[in-house]
Amino acid sequence: MAQIIVSISRYTMIILFAIYVYDAFRVMSPKMSYGKRDVFYTLQAIIVFLILTNGYAVLYLKSEDPRILLLYAMEVVFLILVILVFKYTYQDASKGLINNMCMLFVVGFIILCRLDLSKNSEDSIFNYTVKHLIFAVLGLVLTAFIPLFMKNAAWLKDIPFLYAGVGIILLASVLLVGNTVNGAKLNIGAGIFSFQPSEFVKIIFVFFLASMLSRSDNLMDTLITVAVSMVFFLILVLSRDLGACGIFYIAFIFMLYTAKQQPLIVILGIGLLFPALFMADKIMSHVHKRVLAWQDPLSYAEDQGYQVCQSLFAIGTGGWFGTGLTEGMPYKIPVVAQDFVFAAISEELGAAFAICLILVCLSCIFNVFNIALQIPDKFYKLVAFGLGIVYGFQVFLTIGGVIKFIPSTGVTLPLVSYGGSSLLSTMIIFAIVQGIYVISSSEDEEEYDRRRRYYRNRARR
């Protein structure tokens, strides 16, 4: 009976996810009325809970561990709290972005719980899944205060060098005393208390760029922006954290283009990437190994190509509809919960489910860009756009490395992969974008009311 339910669940989860994706893009139509849009948003929220229920029902039937039910209940409560907190704290916020965030959480909860069960340990269920949930709750607490903070912090656009100083100090601390992971210095601390500063510095870096680029078109300000940005890049290169460096660099290029509206900036910026990557391949041994694994993983299947080979085997084994939860072997992929979680999803939930996941990530990017376009203030517009670029490029690096489209960079899939720093920073990114949108909307309404009162009084006179 359990096996039949596992087989059926593969298709029900894909169908539900496909309906969700259709709704996520359908509501973006400017022709859709607000009332109809709310119906679609409600349907999205229902599907989020249905997929979570479907996944955990399979996990419970296969493991018969009552702790699975407790986890499920806690995650349901968490998702309800997310919806309520954003509904009342971020009034008039993007409901589509909230639902997408919940959906990504659900996919992460399901696949991490499944990976915990693969360890065959009594306390394994309290490893990835519970820690992920704890960090998610902490992130929810933090993001609940962001609108209040931003509403009373008009000075945020006036402190570019504070952003630069804090960001450089945090990255330099990793360079000096950080732990080396897979050839790169990534975090500070030990065990569950490790902290990856680059995940938060990328937000600070976006604020620095937005603050500088929104001040004026003065050539000196632009040169200072470029020079300080080069310091960020240099520290990351010295730390051998090329994944984070790539995210910082792409954010810099496209934010500079957005501010200056010069296509040559993008052409030169992308053009400079190729000699930089060539030099990294020649100088850094861990980068060279990843390039070799990308070019021909089968030739290096016993060492540097092993992870990529296992990832590709897992994706191929899953096919379009997956092997079913708990029916695959994703645990054979090294660092699967952090860097290669997309391969585990593709193997057990199927390529169709994985494509829907990519489309949800694209929907998040489009929602953020749409919000950025509606914001009149140049500083906040650049912040929202920059954070959208950071999120989008991180998704590209993660999935691109898993499917061998690009060399693996070791970055996580936001909100899905295991990793406290990544999860917290992504929640903060989404919350800042929502907060900016809410503040800008309220300012527009106040300005509209002020003008209406002015012209009404003028007409009476």
QUIBEL-V240205 format. One record per backbone hydrogen bond with DSSP energy under -1.0 kcal/mol. NH is the residue of the N-H (numbers start at 0). CO is the residue of the C=O. E is the energy in kcal/mol with one decimal. If there is no record, write none. Layout:
BEGIN
NH_CO_E ; NH_CO_E
END
This chain:
BEGIN
4_0_-2.1 ; 5_1_-2.3 ; 6_2_-2.1 ; 7_3_-2.5 ; 8_4_-2.6 ; 9_5_-1.1 ; 11_7_-2.1 ; 12_8_-2.5 ; 13_9_-1.2 ; 14_10_-2.7 ; 15_11_-2.6 ; 16_12_-2.4 ; 17_13_-2.6 ; 18_14_-2.3 ; 19_15_-2.2 ; 20_16_-2.6 ; 21_17_-2.3 ; 22_18_-2.4 ; 23_19_-2.6 ; 24_20_-1.8 ; 25_21_-2.4 ; 26_22_-2.2 ; 28_25_-1.6 ; 31_28_-1.3 ; 36_32_-2.2 ; 37_33_-2.0 ; 38_34_-1.3 ; 39_35_-1.8 ; 40_36_-2.3 ; 41_37_-2.3 ; 42_38_-2.1 ; 43_39_-2.3 ; 44_40_-2.2 ; 45_41_-2.0 ; 46_42_-2.3 ; 47_43_-2.1 ; 48_44_-1.6 ; 49_45_-2.1 ; 50_46_-2.6 ; 51_47_-1.9 ; 52_48_-2.4 ; 53_49_-2.7 ; 54_50_-2.7 ; 55_51_-2.4 ; 56_52_-2.1 ; 57_53_-1.7 ; 58_54_-2.1 ; 59_55_-2.4 ; 60_56_-2.3 ; 61_57_-2.1 ; 62_58_-1.6 ; 63_59_-3.6 ; 67_64_-1.9 ; 69_65_-1.4 ; 70_66_-2.5 ; 71_67_-2.5 ; 72_68_-2.4 ; 73_69_-2.2 ; 74_70_-2.5 ; 75_71_-2.3 ; 76_72_-2.2 ; 77_73_-2.2 ; 78_74_-2.5 ; 79_75_-2.2 ; 80_76_-2.3 ; 81_77_-2.4 ; 82_78_-2.2 ; 83_79_-2.4 ; 84_80_-3.2 ; 85_81_-2.4 ; 86_82_-1.7 ; 87_83_-2.3 ; 88_84_-2.7 ; 89_85_-1.1 ; 92_89_-1.8 ; 97_93_-1.5 ; 98_94_-2.7 ; 99_95_-2.3 ; 100_96_-2.1 ; 101_97_-2.1 ; 102_98_-2.5 ; 103_99_-2.4 ; 104_100_-2.0 ; 105_101_-2.3 ; 106_102_-2.3 ; 107_103_-2.1 ; 108_104_-3.0 ; 109_105_-2.5 ; 110_106_-2.2 ; 111_107_-2.4 ; 112_108_-2.0 ; 113_109_-2.0 ; 114_110_-2.0 ; 115_111_-2.1 ; 116_112_-2.0 ; 117_113_-1.0 ; 118_115_-1.6 ; 119_116_-1.2 ; 123_120_-1.1 ; 125_122_-1.4 ; 126_123_-1.9 ; 130_126_-1.5 ; 131_127_-2.7 ; 132_128_-2.3 ; 133_129_-2.7 ; 134_130_-2.5 ; 135_131_-1.9 ; 136_132_-2.4 ; 137_133_-2.4 ; 138_134_-2.5 ; 139_135_-2.1 ; 140_136_-2.1 ; 141_137_-2.2 ; 142_138_-2.8 ; 143_139_-1.3 ; 144_141_-1.3 ; 148_144_-2.4 ; 149_145_-3.0 ; 150_146_-2.4 ; 151_147_-1.1 ; 152_149_-1.4 ; 155_152_-1.7 ; 157_154_-1.9 ; 162_158_-1.8 ; 163_159_-2.1 ; 164_160_-2.4 ; 165_161_-2.6 ; 166_162_-2.6 ; 167_163_-2.6 ; 168_164_-2.2 ; 169_165_-2.3 ; 170_166_-2.2 ; 171_167_-2.6 ; 172_168_-2.0 ; 173_169_-1.3 ; 174_170_-1.9 ; 175_171_-2.1 ; 176_172_-2.7 ; 177_173_-2.1 ; 178_186_-3.4 ; 180_183_-3.6 ; 183_180_-1.6 ; 184_238_-2.9 ; 185_178_-2.0 ; 187_194_-2.6 ; 192_189_-1.7 ; 193_190_-1.4 ; 194_187_-2.8 ; 198_195_-1.4 ; 199_196_-1.5 ; 200_196_-2.7 ; 201_197_-1.7 ; 203_199_-1.8 ; 204_200_-3.3 ; 205_201_-1.6 ; 206_202_-2.0 ; 207_203_-2.3 ; 208_204_-2.5 ; 209_205_-2.7 ; 210_206_-2.4 ; 211_207_-2.3 ; 212_208_-3.0 ; 213_209_-1.5 ; 221_217_-1.8 ; 222_218_-2.4 ; 223_219_-2.5 ; 224_220_-2.3 ; 225_221_-2.4 ; 226_222_-2.6 ; 227_223_-2.7 ; 228_224_-2.2 ; 229_225_-2.0 ; 230_226_-1.1 ; 231_227_-1.6 ; 232_228_-2.3 ; 233_229_-2.6 ; 234_230_-2.3 ; 235_231_-2.0 ; 236_232_-2.4 ; 237_233_-2.6 ; 238_234_-1.9 ; 239_236_-1.2 ; 240_235_-2.3 ; 241_239_-1.3 ; 244_240_-2.0 ; 245_241_-2.3 ; 246_242_-1.6 ; 247_243_-2.6 ; 248_244_-2.6 ; 249_245_-2.5 ; 250_246_-2.1 ; 251_247_-2.3 ; 252_248_-2.5 ; 253_249_-2.4 ; 254_250_-2.2 ; 255_251_-2.2 ; 256_252_-2.1 ; 257_253_-2.2 ; 258_254_-2.0 ; 259_255_-2.3 ; 260_256_-3.4 ; 264_261_-1.8 ; 266_262_-2.0 ; 267_263_-2.8 ; 268_264_-2.4 ; 269_265_-2.8 ; 270_266_-2.0 ; 271_267_-2.1 ; 275_271_-1.4 ; 276_272_-2.7 ; 277_273_-2.1 ; 278_274_-2.2 ; 279_275_-2.2 ; 280_276_-2.1 ; 281_277_-1.5 ; 282_278_-2.2 ; 283_279_-2.4 ; 287_283_-2.1 ; 288_284_-2.2 ; 289_285_-1.5 ; 290_286_-2.2 ; 291_287_-2.4 ; 292_288_-2.3 ; 293_289_-1.7 ; 294_290_-2.7 ; 295_291_-2.4 ; 300_297_-1.1 ; 302_299_-1.4 ; 304_299_-2.6 ; 305_302_-1.6 ; 308_304_-2.5 ; 309_305_-2.6 ; 310_306_-2.0 ; 311_307_-2.6 ; 312_308_-2.8 ; 313_309_-2.2 ; 314_310_-2.3 ; 315_311_-2.6 ; 316_312_-2.6 ; 317_313_-2.0 ; 318_314_-1.3 ; 321_317_-1.8 ; 322_346_-2.1 ; 323_347_-1.8 ; 326_323_-2.2 ; 331_328_-1.7 ; 332_329_-1.9 ; 335_332_-1.1 ; 338_334_-1.7 ; 339_334_-1.3 ; 343_339_-1.2 ; 344_340_-2.2 ; 345_341_-2.2 ; 346_342_-2.2 ; 347_343_-2.1 ; 348_344_-2.4 ; 350_318_-2.6 ; 351_319_-2.3 ; 353_349_-2.2 ; 354_350_-2.7 ; 355_351_-1.9 ; 356_352_-2.0 ; 357_353_-2.1 ; 358_354_-2.3 ; 359_355_-2.0 ; 360_356_-2.0 ; 361_357_-2.3 ; 362_358_-2.3 ; 363_359_-2.1 ; 364_360_-2.0 ; 365_361_-2.8 ; 366_362_-2.5 ; 367_363_-2.4 ; 368_364_-2.6 ; 369_365_-2.5 ; 370_366_-2.1 ; 371_367_-2.4 ; 372_368_-2.2 ; 380_376_-2.4 ; 381_377_-2.4 ; 382_378_-2.2 ; 383_379_-2.6 ; 384_380_-2.5 ; 385_381_-2.8 ; 386_382_-2.6 ; 387_383_-1.9 ; 388_384_-2.1 ; 389_385_-2.3 ; 390_386_-2.4 ; 391_387_-2.6 ; 392_388_-2.8 ; 393_389_-1.7 ; 394_390_-2.0 ; 395_391_-2.1 ; 396_392_-2.5 ; 397_393_-2.2 ; 398_394_-2.5 ; 399_395_-2.5 ; 400_396_-1.7 ; 401_397_-1.7 ; 402_398_-2.1 ; 404_399_-2.5 ; 405_399_-1.6 ; 415_412_-1.7 ; 416_412_-2.7 ; 417_336_-2.9 ; 422_418_-2.3 ; 423_419_-2.7 ; 424_420_-2.4 ; 425_421_-2.1 ; 426_422_-2.2 ; 427_423_-2.2 ; 428_424_-2.2 ; 429_425_-2.5 ; 430_426_-2.3 ; 431_427_-2.7 ; 432_428_-2.1 ; 433_429_-2.3 ; 434_430_-3.0 ; 435_431_-2.8 ; 436_432_-2.1 ; 437_433_-2.6 ; 438_434_-2.5 ; 439_435_-2.7 ; 440_436_-2.4 ; 441_437_-2.3 ; 442_438_-2.2 ; 443_439_-2.1 ; 444_440_-2.2 ; 445_441_-2.3 ; 446_442_-2.3 ; 447_443_-2.4 ; 448_444_-2.6 ; 449_445_-2.4 ; 450_446_-2.3 ; 451_447_-2.4 ; 452_448_-2.5 ; 453_449_-2.0 ; 454_450_-2.6 ; 455_451_-2.1 ; 456_452_-2.4 ; 457_453_-2.1 ; 458_454_-1.9 ; 459_455_-1.6 ; 460_456_-1.4
END
